[in-house]
Amino acid sequence: MQSETQSEHNVIIVGGGMVGLSMALMLARHNIHVQLLEAIKYPEFDGNEVVPYHSSFDARNTALSRRSVQIYQQLGLWNALQEHATPILQVHITEQGSFGKARLIADEERVESFGQVIENAWLGRVLLTEVRKQPLIELIDGVEVTSLTQDAELACVEAKRDDEVLTLSAKLLIAADGRDSFCRQALGVGVDVHDYDQVAIVTAVQTSKPHQQVGFERFSELGPLALLPLPGEYRRSVVWPVKKGTESEWLGEKNDQHFLDALQKTYGDRAGKFEKTGQRFCFPLSQVLAHKQAVGRVVIMGNAAHTIHPVAGQGFNLCLRDAFVLLRFITEQLENSNDIGEPEMLKAYEQARLQDQQRVIRFCDSVVRGFSNNNPILKLLRNTGLVAFDVIPGIKPLVANYAMGLKA
Ligand SMILES: Cc1cc2nc3c(=O)[nH]c(=O)nc-3n(C[C@H](O)[C@H](O)[C@H](O)COP(=O)(O)OP(=O)(O)OC[C@H]3O[C@@H](n4cnc5c(N)ncnc54)[C@H](O)[C@@H]3O)c2cc1C
C-alpha cells in the first residue's frame, strides 16, 4: 500500500524519543502542525503504572536542570511531571581516597533547587499522553524512515511499516532519530566519534539514610559514580560508568550483593547502608558529534546532533535548550510570513547554538578524561581544585548557574 501527504506548513519530526516528543509539543503549542514518525510502536497505558517501555523511556532517571524544568512549566506539563520527580537541594563532589570536596547548596545560591530528577519512564508517559491529546500532532508510530531526500521547496521522507510505504513531505524536517541517526547518514553528514571504552551501569537503590535531596558525584577507582535522590525518601538513582567488558561483573540478580558491597565501599557511610538494588541495565558510552546540524530544510537535533557522556547529566538538558531556541527561530519566521524551513534560518539557528553546545561538550568530556587519570600530580591538582571550588567566593554561583542550564 502506498499513501502520500503534503502540506505547506507541516513540520515532520523523525524520532519520538524524549527530544522528538518534546519538540512536537513545543511546536503544537504554537499552532504548528506536526507529523511525528517513530520506529517503535508505543504502548497503551493502564492505570498509573510507571513502566519502562521504550529505548528512550527506560529504567534511567534524568537530572533535569532548572532551565529544563522552566521549559516544561511553560508547556504546562510540570504539574504532571513532578509526580515522579524530586528536587536536588545539594550536590557533593568528592574523590575516593582524596581530601578534596566541593559542595553546592541551593539555599546558599538562593535558588529553590538545582534541578529535578525524574524517572524516564514517567517523563515518556506524560509526554506521550500529551502528544496523543494534541490535535495538531499526527503521531505515526511503528514506522521506520528509510529514505530522506529534499529539493529547494520540500524535504521528503519514506517510512515503512511491513509492506506499507508512507511518503511525506514538508517545509521543515527535524531529525531526532538518535545517536545512530539514519537521517544524518542519508544527508551525508559525517560525525566525530570518541568511544570512552565505558558502559554506564544504571539502576535504583535503597539506602538506610534518607537522601534529603542531596546528590553525590564520587570519582572512584572504578569510574565517576553519580548517586541522585529519587521520589521516596530512601530511593536513589545510580549511574556508574565502568570499563567496557567488566559490566557482566555487576549485572544479574546473582551479583546484587556484590554490587551493593561495591557501592558501600565507594561511599562509606555517606548514604548509610546500601540495602537493596533494582535490576541493573547498561548503556555503552561514546561521544558522537555531527559535523553539521542544518542541511537545506533539515535540522539534526538531540542525540543525532550531539551524543555526550552522561557524567554531568547535561545531554538532554542541552537538547531541550536547542529545541527551545529552534522554536523561537521558527515562530519568528511564521510571524513574518516567511518559510519555516528556510535553509538560511536553520543555519542561523545552528550558529546560535554552537557556543552553548561546545561549552557543555568540552565540560563533560574534560570531566571524564580529567578524573580518569591516576597520575599523582593530576590527582593533587584535582583535589586542590575541589578545595578551591569549595572556598573561593564567586566560583560556585558561576558553576551552579551553568549546571542549572541558566547560562546558555
Ligand atoms: C546512562 C545515561 C544517563 C543519562 N542521564 C542524563 C541526565 O541525567 N540528564 C540529561 O540531561 N541527559 C542524560 N542523558 C542523556 C539523554 O538520555 C539523551 O540526551 C536523550 O535520551 C536523547 O534523546 P533523543 O530523543 O535525542 O534520542 P533517542 O532517545 O535515542 O530517541 C531517538 C528515537 O528515534 C527513533 N528512531 C531511530 N531511527 C528511526 C527511524 N529510522 N525512523 C523512525 N524512528 C527512528 C528511535 O526509536 C527513538 O525513539 C543520559 C544518557 C545516558 C546514556
The ligand as a Tripos MOL2 file, in Angstrom:
@<TRIPOS>MOLECULE
LIG
   53    58     1     0     0
SMALL
NO_CHARGES

@<TRIPOS>ATOM
      1 C1         23.1210    6.4320   31.3140 C.3       1 LIG1
      2 C2         22.6470    7.7570   30.8140 C.ar      1 LIG1
      3 C3         22.1690    8.7040   31.7170 C.ar      1 LIG1
      4 C4         21.7630    9.9570   31.2680 C.ar      1 LIG1
      5 N1         21.3520   10.8910   32.1910 N.ar      1 LIG1
      6 C5         21.0450   12.1380   31.7750 C.ar      1 LIG1
      7 C6         20.6840   13.1410   32.7330 C.ar      1 LIG1
      8 O1         20.6330   12.9020   33.9340 O.2       1 LIG1
      9 N2         20.3880   14.4020   32.2710 N.ar      1 LIG1
     10 C7         20.4310   14.7060   30.9270 C.ar      1 LIG1
     11 O2         20.1830   15.8600   30.5690 O.2       1 LIG1
     12 N3         20.7440   13.7610   30.0000 N.ar      1 LIG1
     13 C8         21.0590   12.4990   30.3890 C.ar      1 LIG1
     14 N4         21.3660   11.5350   29.4590 N.ar      1 LIG1
     15 C9         21.2740   11.8750   28.0120 C.3       1 LIG1
     16 C10        19.8700   11.6540   27.4370 C.3       1 LIG1
     17 O3         19.4260   10.3630   27.7280 O.3       1 LIG1
     18 C11        19.8370   11.8890   25.9270 C.3       1 LIG1
     19 O4         20.2560   13.2050   25.6870 O.3       1 LIG1
     20 C12        18.4500   11.6940   25.3290 C.3       1 LIG1
     21 O5         17.9960   10.3920   25.5500 O.3       1 LIG1
     22 C13        18.4380   11.9780   23.8310 C.3       1 LIG1
     23 O6         17.1600   11.6940   23.3310 O.3       1 LIG1
     24 P1         16.8380   11.6340   21.7670 P.3       1 LIG1
     25 O7         15.3630   11.7590   21.6630 O.co2     1 LIG1
     26 O8         17.6980   12.5930   21.0330 O.co2     1 LIG1
     27 O9         17.3690   10.2100   21.2850 O.3       1 LIG1
     28 P2         16.7510    8.7390   21.4970 P.3       1 LIG1
     29 O10        16.2810    8.5710   22.8760 O.co2     1 LIG1
     30 O11        17.7710    7.7930   21.0040 O.co2     1 LIG1
     31 O12        15.4640    8.6970   20.5360 O.3       1 LIG1
     32 C14        15.5790    8.5190   19.1450 C.3       1 LIG1
     33 C15        14.2610    7.9510   18.6500 C.3       1 LIG1
     34 O13        14.2930    7.8550   17.2370 O.3       1 LIG1
     35 C16        13.6900    6.6280   16.8370 C.3       1 LIG1
     36 N5         14.2570    6.2700   15.5350 N.ar      1 LIG1
     37 C17        15.5400    5.9300   15.2510 C.ar      1 LIG1
     38 N6         15.6880    5.6780   13.9410 N.ar      1 LIG1
     39 C18        14.4660    5.8700   13.3800 C.ar      1 LIG1
     40 C19        13.9680    5.7590   12.0380 C.ar      1 LIG1
     41 N7         14.7600    5.4200   11.0070 N.pl3     1 LIG1
     42 N8         12.6360    6.0210   11.8190 N.ar      1 LIG1
     43 C20        11.8150    6.3910   12.8390 C.ar      1 LIG1
     44 N9         12.2480    6.4990   14.1280 N.ar      1 LIG1
     45 C21        13.5540    6.2480   14.3920 C.ar      1 LIG1
     46 C22        14.0870    5.6570   17.9540 C.3       1 LIG1
     47 O14        13.2110    4.5390   18.0030 O.3       1 LIG1
     48 C23        13.9800    6.5390   19.1780 C.3       1 LIG1
     49 O15        12.7000    6.5120   19.7360 O.3       1 LIG1
     50 C24        21.7900   10.2720   29.8770 C.ar      1 LIG1
     51 C25        22.2550    9.3080   28.9560 C.ar      1 LIG1
     52 C26        22.6800    8.0680   29.4220 C.ar      1 LIG1
     53 C27        23.1950    7.0670   28.4060 C.3       1 LIG1
@<TRIPOS>BOND
     1     1     2 1
     2     2     3 ar
     3     2    52 ar
     4     3     4 ar
     5     4     5 ar
     6     4    50 ar
     7     5     6 ar
     8     6     7 ar
     9     6    13 1
    10     7     8 2
    11     7     9 ar
    12     9    10 ar
    13    10    11 2
    14    10    12 ar
    15    12    13 ar
    16    13    14 ar
    17    14    15 1
    18    14    50 ar
    19    15    16 1
    20    16    17 1
    21    16    18 1
    22    18    19 1
    23    18    20 1
    24    20    21 1
    25    20    22 1
    26    22    23 1
    27    23    24 1
    28    24    25 2
    29    24    26 1
    30    24    27 1
    31    27    28 1
    32    28    29 2
    33    28    30 1
    34    28    31 1
    35    31    32 1
    36    32    33 1
    37    33    34 1
    38    33    48 1
    39    34    35 1
    40    35    36 1
    41    35    46 1
    42    36    37 ar
    43    36    45 ar
    44    37    38 ar
    45    38    39 ar
    46    39    40 ar
    47    39    45 ar
    48    40    41 1
    49    40    42 ar
    50    42    43 ar
    51    43    44 ar
    52    44    45 ar
    53    46    47 1
    54    46    48 1
    55    48    49 1
    56    50    51 ar
    57    51    52 ar
    58    52    53 1
@<TRIPOS>SUBSTRUCTURE
     1 LIG1         1 GROUP 0 **** ****
